[in-house]
Amino acid sequence: AQSVTQPDIHITVSEGASLELRCNYSYGATPYLFWYVQSPGQGLQLLLKYFSGDTLVQGIKGFEAEFKRSQSSFNLRKPSVHWSDAAEYFCAVGASGTYKYIFGTGTRLKVLA
Amino acid sequence: DVKVTQSSRYLVKRTGEKVFLECVQDMDHENMFWYRQDPGLGLRLIYFSYDVKMKEKGDIPEGYSVSREKKERFSLILESASTNQTSMYLCASKSTSGSSYNEQFFGPGTRLTVL
């Protein structure tokens, strides 16, 4: 079955610390992978996406993610977290020729001053 | 910039009322989507439309219907609202070409409360 797992429901980090949010997927076809961020009361904003090519993808706001096919993972990283990064983060997977994307259940990030 | 707008940010309705949630996108996208978002469940797809007057059921279509008479507008209809439809509703549109290929753009959401 197709699925996306974000194993961490909540993560708390100190401002300036590094961050890694985990995402694992199960998908039959070659996946398109996405990370979105949702600030409180807002819609989702795309941080970055992977379709093919270089497995290390750079996104907005200093985020990056690495696609590891052997581990079925697409983890999101940031070297130094800012207080404004506090939000909920969603991983999603889709594929060429399909309309439907599958979203993970989200990871809520809290940043300590 | 792509803009997806939703008619209301907050809505309060009574059980049994017919509810319309409107979504408009300004980038000529073919595909449009309605999701509901509940804590711990992520985003679940209700319906999507791949072109004008075309629609397909998502994962949780029960109790909902949709309408897409014009390319830019996609409406979600709750025929008879129930308390278990209290949720955040997110609309999205998707490009099928160009630099934003396959990227979904989201509206700000409508938080619906059914009393």
gemmi code that builds the backbone of each chain (N, CA, C; Angstrom):
import gemmi

chains = {
    "A": [
        ("ALA", (0.845, -1.189, 0.000), (0.000, 0.000, 0.000), (0.882, 1.241, 0.000)),
        ("GLN", (0.389, 2.284, -0.632), (1.132, 3.533, -0.691), (0.955, 4.287, 0.617)),
        ("SER", (2.044, 4.799, 1.139), (1.953, 5.518, 2.406), (3.151, 6.427, 2.598)),
        ("VAL", (2.964, 7.386, 3.476), (4.038, 8.281, 3.896), (4.037, 8.301, 5.415)),
        ("THR", (5.192, 8.104, 5.991), (5.315, 8.070, 7.450), (6.241, 9.171, 7.921)),
        ("GLN", (5.736, 9.976, 8.817), (6.566, 10.938, 9.531), (6.560, 10.479, 10.980)),
        ("PRO", (7.611, 9.827, 11.407), (7.575, 9.151, 12.709), (7.558, 10.087, 13.910)),
        ("ASP", (7.974, 11.317, 13.727), (8.018, 12.264, 14.843), (6.822, 13.200, 14.773)),
        ("ILE", (5.961, 13.124, 15.779), (4.788, 13.999, 15.805), (5.197, 15.404, 16.241)),
        ("HIS", (6.061, 15.455, 17.257), (6.556, 16.728, 17.779), (8.075, 16.671, 17.857)),
        ("ILE", (8.716, 17.787, 17.536), (10.159, 17.935, 17.738), (10.413, 19.310, 18.326)),
        ("THR", (11.293, 19.364, 19.336), (11.681, 20.635, 19.940), (13.183, 20.795, 19.803)),
        ("VAL", (13.601, 21.926, 19.281), (15.023, 22.232, 19.145), (15.271, 23.642, 19.645)),
        ("SER", (16.501, 23.899, 20.011), (16.887, 25.255, 20.412), (17.247, 26.072, 19.185)),
        ("GLU", (16.991, 27.354, 19.264), (17.349, 28.233, 18.159), (18.847, 28.150, 17.905)),
        ("GLY", (19.213, 28.014, 16.633), (20.610, 27.868, 16.253), (21.061, 26.428, 16.111)),
        ("ALA", (20.294, 25.505, 16.650), (20.641, 24.086, 16.537), (20.268, 23.565, 15.149)),
        ("SER", (20.842, 22.412, 14.810), (20.496, 21.794, 13.535), (19.196, 21.010, 13.671)),
        ("LEU", (18.599, 20.741, 12.503), (17.290, 20.091, 12.485), (17.273, 18.997, 11.425)),
        ("GLU", (16.667, 17.876, 11.756), (16.369, 16.861, 10.751), (14.981, 16.320, 11.022)),
        ("LEU", (14.111, 16.405, 10.026), (12.769, 15.837, 10.105), (12.713, 14.635, 9.169)),
        ("ARG", (12.202, 13.531, 9.704), (12.232, 12.288, 8.964), (10.965, 12.047, 8.148)),
        ("CYS", (11.154, 11.436, 6.998), (10.038, 11.057, 6.138), (10.398, 9.751, 5.446)),
        ("ASN", (9.550, 8.762, 5.595), (9.712, 7.490, 4.884), (8.466, 7.231, 4.062)),
        ("TYR", (8.643, 6.650, 2.910), (7.499, 6.443, 2.026), (7.480, 5.012, 1.512)),
        ("SER", (6.304, 4.608, 1.114), (6.119, 3.339, 0.430), (5.295, 3.643, -0.803)),
        ("TYR", (5.905, 3.423, -1.969), (5.245, 3.849, -3.204), (5.711, 2.966, -4.340)),
        ("GLY", (4.791, 2.507, -5.156), (5.140, 1.549, -6.195), (5.935, 2.144, -7.338)),
        ("ALA", (5.616, 3.347, -7.717), (6.269, 3.966, -8.872), (7.428, 4.834, -8.405)),
        ("THR", (8.186, 5.348, -9.365), (9.230, 6.309, -9.026), (8.563, 7.550, -8.455)),
        ("PRO", (8.905, 7.918, -7.245), (8.127, 8.970, -6.579), (8.571, 10.385, -6.894)),
        ("TYR", (7.608, 11.280, -6.850), (7.887, 12.702, -6.713), (7.724, 12.994, -5.222)),
        ("LEU", (8.651, 13.725, -4.642), (8.645, 13.942, -3.195), (8.635, 15.428, -2.892)),
        ("PHE", (7.912, 15.786, -1.856), (7.714, 17.186, -1.504), (7.808, 17.355, 0.010)),
        ("TRP", (8.254, 18.541, 0.402), (8.110, 18.990, 1.777), (7.368, 20.324, 1.757)),
        ("TYR", (6.331, 20.392, 2.612), (5.557, 21.606, 2.773), (5.661, 22.066, 4.218)),
        ("VAL", (5.478, 23.374, 4.421), (5.435, 23.939, 5.764), (4.110, 24.680, 5.944)),
        ("GLN", (3.556, 24.557, 7.151), (2.296, 25.229, 7.461), (2.464, 26.014, 8.747)),
        ("SER", (2.405, 27.328, 8.644), (2.408, 28.174, 9.836), (1.007, 28.187, 10.431)),
        ("PRO", (0.882, 28.491, 11.707), (-0.432, 28.427, 12.367), (-1.501, 29.217, 11.632)),
        ("GLY", (-2.626, 28.562, 11.371), (-3.753, 29.215, 10.722), (-3.584, 29.490, 9.252)),
        ("GLN", (-2.549, 28.942, 8.654), (-2.257, 29.218, 7.240), (-2.367, 27.960, 6.395)),
        ("GLY", (-2.318, 28.167, 5.084), (-2.242, 27.040, 4.173), (-0.824, 26.489, 4.120)),
        ("LEU", (-0.592, 25.566, 3.205), (0.712, 24.924, 3.081), (1.551, 25.640, 2.029)),
        ("GLN", (2.831, 25.796, 2.336), (3.777, 26.408, 1.401), (4.845, 25.383, 1.042)),
        ("LEU", (5.155, 25.285, -0.229), (6.163, 24.327, -0.664), (7.555, 24.784, -0.242)),
        ("LEU", (8.306, 23.892, 0.412), (9.689, 24.165, 0.768), (10.647, 23.682, -0.328)),
        ("LEU", (10.408, 22.464, -0.796), (11.261, 21.901, -1.834), (10.593, 20.672, -2.421)),
        ("LYS", (11.138, 20.240, -3.560), (10.582, 19.068, -4.241), (11.708, 18.303, -4.919)),
        ("TYR", (11.478, 17.004, -5.092), (12.413, 16.141, -5.810), (11.642, 15.349, -6.851)),
        ("PHE", (12.120, 15.450, -8.097), (11.542, 14.643, -9.159), (12.563, 13.645, -9.684)),
        ("SER", (13.771, 14.114, -9.931), (14.821, 13.245, -10.449), (16.144, 13.998, -10.336)),
        ("GLY", (17.249, 13.305, -10.684), (18.540, 13.967, -10.714), (19.234, 13.958, -9.375)),
        ("ASP", (19.899, 15.056, -9.070), (20.674, 15.177, -7.838), (19.796, 14.849, -6.638)),
        ("THR", (20.262, 13.940, -5.809), (19.425, 13.478, -4.697), (19.414, 14.447, -3.516)),
        ("LEU", (20.265, 15.445, -3.534), (20.265, 16.483, -2.493), (19.597, 17.711, -3.098)),
        ("VAL", (18.497, 18.098, -2.496), (17.669, 19.164, -3.060), (17.692, 20.375, -2.129)),
        ("GLN", (17.906, 21.526, -2.708), (17.882, 22.764, -1.931), (16.513, 23.419, -2.059)),
        ("GLY", (16.035, 23.987, -0.959), (14.749, 24.637, -0.989), (14.821, 26.060, -0.478)),
        ("ILE", (13.658, 26.583, -0.144), (13.598, 27.942, 0.376), (13.886, 27.951, 1.869)),
        ("LYS", (14.170, 29.116, 2.396), (14.372, 29.329, 3.834), (15.542, 28.526, 4.381)),
        ("GLY", (16.499, 28.152, 3.543), (17.688, 27.445, 4.006), (17.505, 25.959, 4.235)),
        ("PHE", (16.391, 25.391, 3.807), (16.145, 23.962, 3.981), (16.722, 23.151, 2.823)),
        ("GLU", (17.069, 21.909, 3.116), (17.484, 20.949, 2.107), (16.928, 19.588, 2.475)),
        ("ALA", (16.871, 18.713, 1.491), (16.407, 17.349, 1.743), (17.201, 16.401, 0.869)),
        ("GLU", (17.364, 15.195, 1.348), (18.115, 14.184, 0.612), (17.245, 12.977, 0.333)),
        ("PHE", (17.168, 12.601, -0.919), (16.425, 11.413, -1.346), (17.359, 10.210, -1.276)),
        ("LYS", (16.946, 9.208, -0.508), (17.707, 7.964, -0.416), (16.796, 6.830, -0.824)),
        ("ARG", (16.966, 6.384, -2.048), (16.075, 5.356, -2.593), (16.179, 4.059, -1.804)),
        ("SER", (17.399, 3.697, -1.407), (17.597, 2.414, -0.715), (16.901, 2.382, 0.642)),
        ("GLN", (16.698, 3.560, 1.222), (16.047, 3.646, 2.527), (14.612, 4.149, 2.415)),
        ("SER", (14.162, 4.422, 1.203), (12.825, 4.991, 0.980), (12.604, 6.190, 1.899)),
        ("SER", (13.598, 7.078, 1.905), (13.498, 8.224, 2.806), (13.730, 9.529, 2.063)),
        ("PHE", (13.217, 10.587, 2.642), (13.385, 11.934, 2.079), (13.375, 12.874, 3.273)),
        ("ASN", (14.472, 12.917, 3.999), (14.550, 13.680, 5.238), (14.887, 15.140, 4.982)),
        ("LEU", (14.269, 15.988, 5.748), (14.434, 17.438, 5.637), (15.444, 17.906, 6.670)),
        ("ARG", (16.342, 18.798, 6.253), (17.378, 19.257, 7.168), (17.540, 20.766, 7.085)),
        ("LYS", (18.006, 21.322, 8.204), (18.403, 22.724, 8.218), (19.552, 22.857, 9.202)),
        ("PRO", (20.651, 23.483, 8.824), (21.827, 23.524, 9.703), (21.642, 24.373, 10.948)),
        ("SER", (20.831, 25.422, 10.869), (20.666, 26.319, 12.012), (19.236, 26.847, 12.010)),
        ("VAL", (18.482, 26.433, 13.010), (17.054, 26.751, 13.049), (16.825, 28.149, 13.619)),
        ("HIS", (15.858, 28.845, 13.049), (15.453, 30.174, 13.506), (14.104, 30.065, 14.191)),
        ("TRP", (13.800, 30.995, 15.092), (12.533, 30.920, 15.815), (11.351, 30.927, 14.847)),
        ("SER", (11.512, 31.586, 13.709), (10.421, 31.672, 12.733), (10.150, 30.346, 12.021)),
        ("ASP", (11.020, 29.359, 12.234), (10.793, 28.045, 11.617), (9.767, 27.215, 12.382)),
        ("ALA", (9.338, 27.677, 13.534), (8.318, 26.954, 14.294), (7.041, 26.861, 13.459)),
        ("ALA", (6.622, 25.644, 13.170), (5.496, 25.414, 12.249), (5.249, 23.913, 12.202)),
        ("GLU", (4.334, 23.516, 11.349), (4.122, 22.095, 11.093), (4.633, 21.775, 9.698)),
        ("TYR", (5.302, 20.642, 9.582), (5.945, 20.255, 8.340), (5.340, 18.958, 7.830)),
        ("PHE", (5.027, 18.956, 6.538), (4.398, 17.800, 5.920), (5.247, 17.294, 4.761)),
        ("CYS", (5.446, 16.006, 4.739), (6.065, 15.321, 3.617), (4.954, 14.757, 2.731)),
        ("ALA", (5.163, 14.771, 1.423), (4.152, 14.251, 0.510), (4.822, 13.516, -0.639)),
        ("VAL", (4.115, 12.555, -1.199), (4.640, 11.778, -2.330), (3.592, 11.693, -3.419)),
        ("GLY", (4.028, 11.793, -4.649), (3.168, 11.636, -5.809), (3.962, 10.957, -6.895)),
        ("ALA", (3.418, 10.955, -8.113), (4.130, 10.330, -9.229), (3.638, 10.926, -10.529)),
        ("SER", (4.464, 10.770, -11.532), (4.089, 11.227, -12.870), (2.840, 10.506, -13.329)),
        ("GLY", (1.902, 11.248, -13.871), (0.692, 10.642, -14.390), (-0.389, 10.395, -13.368)),
        ("THR", (-0.126, 10.726, -12.113), (-1.166, 10.575, -11.091), (-1.558, 11.943, -10.574)),
        ("TYR", (-2.823, 12.064, -10.187), (-3.293, 13.332, -9.638), (-3.132, 13.385, -8.130)),
        ("LYS", (-3.276, 12.242, -7.508), (-3.333, 12.201, -6.054), (-1.950, 12.192, -5.439)),
        ("TYR", (-1.795, 13.003, -4.414), (-0.609, 12.961, -3.588), (-0.995, 12.356, -2.244)),
        ("ILE", (-0.029, 11.730, -1.619), (-0.237, 11.193, -0.278), (0.584, 12.028, 0.681)),
        ("PHE", (-0.081, 12.521, 1.713), (0.589, 13.354, 2.699), (0.848, 12.565, 3.974)),
        ("GLY", (1.963, 12.865, 4.615), (2.201, 12.354, 5.946), (1.351, 13.099, 6.960)),
        ("THR", (1.391, 12.641, 8.199), (0.547, 13.229, 9.235), (1.158, 14.468, 9.865)),
        ("GLY", (2.371, 14.811, 9.459), (2.958, 16.070, 9.899), (3.850, 15.937, 11.119)),
        ("THR", (4.827, 16.839, 11.197), (5.692, 16.984, 12.373), (5.622, 18.435, 12.821)),
        ("ARG", (5.251, 18.615, 14.071), (5.160, 19.977, 14.600), (6.484, 20.342, 15.249)),
        ("LEU", (7.079, 21.430, 14.782), (8.379, 21.883, 15.270), (8.203, 23.035, 16.243)),
        ("LYS", (8.814, 22.880, 17.399), (8.850, 23.962, 18.376), (10.297, 24.410, 18.505)),
        ("VAL", (10.522, 25.724, 18.551), (11.869, 26.272, 18.642), (11.993, 27.038, 19.949)),
        ("LEU", (12.983, 26.650, 20.737), (13.237, 27.303, 22.020), (14.222, 28.443, 21.845)),
        ("ALA", (13.913, 29.565, 22.474), (14.800, 30.738, 22.360), (16.095, 30.528, 23.143)),
    ],
    "B": [
        ("ASP", (2.903, 35.644, -8.840), (2.751, 34.526, -7.920), (1.381, 33.892, -8.069)),
        ("VAL", (1.374, 32.579, -7.928), (0.104, 31.866, -7.926), (-0.677, 32.237, -6.688)),
        ("LYS", (-1.957, 32.455, -6.891), (-2.765, 32.757, -5.733), (-3.988, 31.849, -5.729)),
        ("VAL", (-4.198, 31.214, -4.584), (-5.390, 30.399, -4.370), (-6.135, 31.040, -3.211)),
        ("THR", (-7.361, 31.435, -3.458), (-8.139, 32.082, -2.413), (-9.348, 31.231, -2.054)),
        ("GLN", (-9.714, 31.314, -0.800), (-10.892, 30.600, -0.305), (-11.847, 31.630, 0.268)),
        ("SER", (-13.131, 31.390, 0.076), (-14.135, 32.419, 0.325), (-14.208, 32.845, 1.791)),
        ("SER", (-13.934, 31.953, 2.705), (-14.031, 32.297, 4.118), (-12.849, 31.716, 4.870)),
        ("ARG", (-12.343, 32.425, 5.871), (-11.312, 31.852, 6.750), (-11.956, 31.056, 7.885)),
        ("TYR", (-13.087, 31.574, 8.372), (-13.807, 30.909, 9.455), (-15.295, 30.873, 9.094)),
        ("LEU", (-15.902, 29.741, 9.433), (-17.328, 29.570, 9.127), (-17.956, 28.764, 10.242)),
        ("VAL", (-19.126, 29.211, 10.699), (-19.869, 28.467, 11.705), (-21.250, 28.173, 11.133)),
        ("LYS", (-21.615, 26.917, 11.111), (-22.902, 26.491, 10.560), (-23.597, 25.554, 11.548)),
        ("ARG", (-24.876, 25.341, 11.311), (-25.651, 24.441, 12.159), (-25.852, 23.101, 11.459)),
        ("THR", (-26.009, 22.092, 12.254), (-26.272, 20.747, 11.742), (-27.454, 20.771, 10.784)),
        ("GLY", (-27.263, 20.128, 9.632), (-28.316, 20.049, 8.647), (-28.288, 21.141, 7.591)),
        ("GLU", (-27.513, 22.187, 7.813), (-27.427, 23.250, 6.815), (-26.645, 22.798, 5.596)),
        ("LYS", (-26.932, 23.389, 4.467), (-26.141, 23.171, 3.255), (-25.028, 24.222, 3.248)),
        ("VAL", (-23.812, 23.760, 3.058), (-22.645, 24.635, 3.179), (-21.870, 24.631, 1.856)),
        ("PHE", (-21.483, 25.815, 1.428), (-20.688, 25.968, 0.210), (-19.330, 26.563, 0.583)),
        ("LEU", (-18.274, 25.899, 0.184), (-16.927, 26.438, 0.329), (-16.386, 26.683, -1.078)),
        ("GLU", (-15.943, 27.930, -1.288), (-15.508, 28.319, -2.624), (-13.998, 28.485, -2.670)),
        ("CYS", (-13.437, 28.120, -3.800), (-12.000, 28.231, -4.010), (-11.757, 28.774, -5.414)),
        ("VAL", (-10.878, 29.763, -5.501), (-10.555, 30.358, -6.798), (-9.047, 30.416, -6.953)),
        ("GLN", (-8.559, 30.002, -8.133), (-7.127, 30.129, -8.430), (-6.947, 30.977, -9.688)),
        ("ASP", (-5.825, 31.695, -9.725), (-5.644, 32.676, -10.797), (-4.545, 32.304, -11.786)),
        ("MET", (-4.136, 31.017, -11.804), (-3.012, 30.642, -12.664), (-3.382, 29.654, -13.752)),
        ("ASP", (-4.659, 29.531, -14.041), (-5.065, 28.692, -15.160), (-4.657, 27.225, -14.985)),
        ("HIS", (-4.618, 26.783, -13.753), (-4.274, 25.383, -13.492), (-5.424, 24.467, -13.858)),
        ("GLU", (-5.071, 23.320, -14.420), (-6.117, 22.362, -14.777), (-6.652, 21.621, -13.544)),
        ("ASN", (-5.736, 21.272, -12.648), (-6.111, 20.402, -11.530), (-6.423, 21.210, -10.270)),
        ("MET", (-7.486, 20.824, -9.582), (-7.824, 21.441, -8.307), (-8.270, 20.370, -7.321)),
        ("PHE", (-8.066, 20.654, -6.034), (-8.244, 19.640, -4.994), (-8.934, 20.249, -3.779)),
        ("TRP", (-9.667, 19.422, -3.074), (-10.171, 19.760, -1.750), (-9.690, 18.702, -0.754)),
        ("TYR", (-9.070, 19.196, 0.336), (-8.618, 18.346, 1.420), (-9.297, 18.785, 2.710)),
        ("ARG", (-9.375, 17.862, 3.655), (-9.655, 18.263, 5.010), (-8.459, 17.873, 5.872)),
        ("GLN", (-8.215, 18.718, 6.860), (-7.054, 18.521, 7.717), (-7.529, 18.408, 9.153)),
        ("ASP", (-7.195, 17.316, 9.797), (-7.550, 17.082, 11.184), (-6.296, 16.700, 11.952)),
        ("PRO", (-6.215, 17.116, 13.204), (-5.008, 16.832, 14.004), (-4.686, 15.344, 14.029)),
        ("GLY", (-3.430, 15.017, 13.757), (-2.981, 13.633, 13.796), (-3.318, 12.816, 12.567)),
        ("LEU", (-4.106, 13.391, 11.668), (-4.503, 12.652, 10.464), (-3.910, 13.247, 9.196)),
        ("GLY", (-3.253, 14.374, 9.296), (-2.674, 14.990, 8.118), (-3.744, 15.515, 7.179)),
        ("LEU", (-3.424, 15.517, 5.891), (-4.375, 15.971, 4.877), (-5.011, 14.759, 4.204)),
        ("ARG", (-6.310, 14.784, 4.129), (-7.021, 13.707, 3.446), (-7.797, 14.290, 2.276)),
        ("LEU", (-7.684, 13.643, 1.135), (-8.276, 14.145, -0.090), (-9.764, 13.818, -0.148)),
        ("ILE", (-10.571, 14.861, -0.369), (-12.022, 14.674, -0.444), (-12.442, 14.444, -1.906)),
        ("TYR", (-12.118, 15.392, -2.739), (-12.411, 15.334, -4.171), (-11.309, 16.066, -4.922)),
        ("PHE", (-11.152, 15.700, -6.183), (-10.315, 16.516, -7.039), (-10.942, 16.630, -8.418)),
        ("SER", (-10.456, 17.623, -9.150), (-10.965, 17.890, -10.487), (-9.776, 18.064, -11.412)),
        ("TYR", (-9.736, 17.305, -12.486), (-8.605, 17.423, -13.390), (-8.900, 18.338, -14.577)),
        ("ASP", (-10.151, 18.790, -14.688), (-10.503, 19.762, -15.717), (-11.916, 20.265, -15.445)),
        ("VAL", (-12.336, 21.261, -16.192), (-13.681, 21.813, -16.010), (-14.730, 20.708, -16.160)),
        ("LYS", (-15.659, 20.698, -15.248), (-16.772, 19.744, -15.203), (-16.328, 18.308, -14.948)),
        ("MET", (-15.060, 18.083, -14.719), (-14.564, 16.732, -14.428), (-14.225, 16.656, -12.947)),
        ("LYS", (-14.595, 15.564, -12.332), (-14.324, 15.400, -10.906), (-14.135, 13.923, -10.607)),
        ("GLU", (-13.364, 13.696, -9.556), (-13.184, 12.324, -9.096), (-13.168, 12.302, -7.581)),
        ("LYS", (-13.660, 11.233, -7.025), (-13.667, 11.077, -5.579), (-12.249, 10.839, -5.079)),
        ("GLY", (-11.997, 11.415, -3.918), (-10.749, 11.143, -3.237), (-10.928, 10.022, -2.239)),
        ("ASP", (-10.278, 10.150, -1.114), (-10.299, 9.087, -0.110), (-11.484, 9.163, 0.837)),
        ("ILE", (-12.050, 10.351, 1.019), (-13.155, 10.504, 1.983), (-14.270, 11.369, 1.382)),
        ("PRO", (-14.932, 10.936, 0.320), (-15.935, 11.774, -0.340), (-17.317, 11.781, 0.316)),
        ("GLU", (-17.553, 10.857, 1.241), (-18.895, 10.710, 1.806), (-19.330, 11.989, 2.511)),
        ("GLY", (-20.535, 12.444, 2.157), (-21.084, 13.644, 2.771), (-20.726, 14.927, 2.055)),
        ("TYR", (-19.943, 14.799, 0.977), (-19.488, 15.967, 0.217), (-19.824, 15.803, -1.263)),
        ("SER", (-19.949, 16.932, -1.931), (-19.982, 16.961, -3.387), (-19.193, 18.175, -3.845)),
        ("VAL", (-18.925, 18.233, -5.147), (-18.132, 19.340, -5.674), (-18.734, 19.819, -6.986)),
        ("SER", (-18.296, 21.008, -7.362), (-18.740, 21.593, -8.622), (-17.588, 22.367, -9.223)),
        ("ARG", (-17.385, 22.171, -10.526), (-16.375, 22.950, -11.242), (-16.942, 23.328, -12.604)),
        ("GLU", (-17.580, 24.474, -12.613), (-18.206, 24.989, -13.832), (-17.242, 25.864, -14.634)),
        ("LYS", (-16.281, 26.469, -13.948), (-15.269, 27.294, -14.607), (-13.897, 26.819, -14.152)),
        ("LYS", (-12.917, 27.015, -14.991), (-11.586, 26.481, -14.723), (-11.008, 27.023, -13.418)),
        ("GLU", (-11.275, 28.280, -13.105), (-10.634, 28.897, -11.955), (-11.336, 28.622, -10.626)),
        ("ARG", (-12.518, 28.038, -10.656), (-13.323, 27.927, -9.451), (-13.703, 26.481, -9.169)),
        ("PHE", (-13.501, 26.100, -7.914), (-13.807, 24.725, -7.496), (-14.523, 24.814, -6.165)),
        ("SER", (-15.763, 24.351, -6.125), (-16.589, 24.492, -4.937), (-16.788, 23.158, -4.249)),
        ("LEU", (-16.735, 23.199, -2.944), (-17.024, 22.030, -2.112), (-18.370, 22.265, -1.433)),
        ("ILE", (-19.221, 21.255, -1.497), (-20.574, 21.386, -0.961), (-20.810, 20.312, 0.085)),
        ("LEU", (-21.260, 20.756, 1.232), (-21.719, 19.841, 2.273), (-23.240, 19.865, 2.211)),
        ("GLU", (-23.838, 18.801, 1.721), (-25.274, 18.799, 1.462), (-26.085, 18.978, 2.747)),
        ("SER", (-25.655, 18.355, 3.811), (-26.331, 18.456, 5.098), (-25.250, 18.340, 6.176)),
        ("ALA", (-24.790, 19.489, 6.630), (-23.618, 19.505, 7.505), (-23.862, 18.717, 8.794)),
        ("SER", (-22.820, 18.031, 9.215), (-22.881, 17.287, 10.483), (-21.684, 17.684, 11.338)),
        ("THR", (-21.794, 17.423, 12.626), (-20.732, 17.847, 13.547), (-19.396, 17.181, 13.216)),
        ("ASN", (-19.425, 15.980, 12.657), (-18.145, 15.326, 12.331), (-17.487, 15.902, 11.084)),
        ("GLN", (-18.098, 16.921, 10.508), (-17.467, 17.638, 9.401), (-16.798, 18.926, 9.866)),
        ("THR", (-16.789, 19.153, 11.162), (-16.008, 20.249, 11.720), (-14.539, 19.964, 11.466)),
        ("SER", (-13.882, 20.870, 10.749), (-12.507, 20.607, 10.332), (-11.935, 21.848, 9.654)),
        ("MET", (-10.641, 21.749, 9.299), (-10.011, 22.734, 8.433), (-10.074, 22.195, 7.011)),
        ("TYR", (-10.545, 23.019, 6.086), (-10.655, 22.607, 4.686), (-9.653, 23.409, 3.853)),
        ("LEU", (-8.862, 22.685, 3.109), (-7.821, 23.297, 2.286), (-8.084, 22.998, 0.826)),
        ("CYS", (-7.999, 24.049, 0.027), (-8.103, 23.924, -1.417), (-6.706, 24.045, -2.011)),
        ("ALA", (-6.461, 23.347, -3.096), (-5.168, 23.436, -3.776), (-5.374, 23.367, -5.276)),
        ("SER", (-4.442, 23.959, -6.009), (-4.439, 23.793, -7.457), (-3.050, 23.342, -7.880)),
        ("LYS", (-2.991, 22.693, -9.032), (-1.721, 22.106, -9.466), (-1.452, 22.412, -10.923)),
        ("SER", (-0.226, 22.788, -11.158), (0.219, 23.025, -12.522), (0.581, 21.709, -13.195)),
        ("THR", (0.326, 21.609, -14.483), (0.718, 20.419, -15.241), (1.807, 20.740, -16.260)),
        ("SER", (2.431, 21.924, -16.115), (3.515, 22.286, -17.028), (4.337, 23.399, -16.410)),
        ("GLY", (5.495, 23.681, -17.042), (6.288, 24.822, -16.608), (7.143, 24.532, -15.388)),
        ("SER", (7.713, 25.596, -14.848), (8.660, 25.455, -13.740), (7.988, 24.959, -12.461)),
        ("SER", (6.696, 25.125, -12.348), (5.972, 24.659, -11.161), (5.259, 23.346, -11.430)),
        ("TYR", (5.779, 22.606, -12.385), (5.165, 21.323, -12.772), (4.949, 20.427, -11.567)),
        ("ASN", (3.722, 19.968, -11.429), (3.327, 19.033, -10.382), (3.367, 19.598, -8.975)),
        ("GLU", (3.562, 20.875, -8.823), (3.542, 21.478, -7.492), (2.120, 21.890, -7.156)),
        ("GLN", (1.680, 21.527, -5.964), (0.362, 21.948, -5.508), (0.483, 23.268, -4.751)),
        ("PHE", (-0.378, 24.217, -5.082), (-0.440, 25.512, -4.407), (-1.701, 25.538, -3.559)),
        ("PHE", (-1.532, 25.913, -2.304), (-2.635, 25.827, -1.349), (-3.217, 27.197, -1.018)),
        ("GLY", (-4.517, 27.197, -0.770), (-5.172, 28.355, -0.212), (-4.943, 28.435, 1.292)),
        ("PRO", (-5.419, 29.490, 1.943), (-5.180, 29.686, 3.377), (-6.018, 28.790, 4.276)),
        ("GLY", (-7.032, 28.165, 3.708), (-7.855, 27.261, 4.501), (-9.128, 27.925, 5.027)),
        ("THR", (-10.139, 27.103, 5.230), (-11.386, 27.521, 5.884), (-11.603, 26.626, 7.092)),
        ("ARG", (-11.661, 27.250, 8.242), (-11.957, 26.469, 9.451), (-13.464, 26.468, 9.648)),
        ("LEU", (-14.052, 25.307, 9.444), (-15.504, 25.153, 9.544), (-15.870, 24.507, 10.871)),
        ("THR", (-16.804, 25.128, 11.567), (-17.358, 24.557, 12.785), (-18.840, 24.304, 12.550)),
        ("VAL", (-19.251, 23.072, 12.807), (-20.664, 22.708, 12.674), (-21.226, 22.450, 14.071)),
        ("LEU", (-22.212, 23.238, 14.445), (-22.788, 23.132, 15.802), (-24.026, 22.250, 15.811)),
    ],
}
model = gemmi.Model(1)
for chain_id, residues in chains.items():
    chain = gemmi.Chain(chain_id)
    for i, (resn, *xyz) in enumerate(residues, 1):
        res = gemmi.Residue()
        res.name, res.seqid = resn, gemmi.SeqId(i, " ")
        for name, pos in zip(("N", "CA", "C"), xyz):
            atom = gemmi.Atom()
            atom.name, atom.element = name, gemmi.Element(name[0])
            atom.pos, atom.b_iso = gemmi.Position(*pos), 0.0
            res.add_atom(atom)
        chain.add_residue(res)
    model.add_chain(chain)
structure = gemmi.Structure()
structure.add_model(model)
structure.setup_entities()
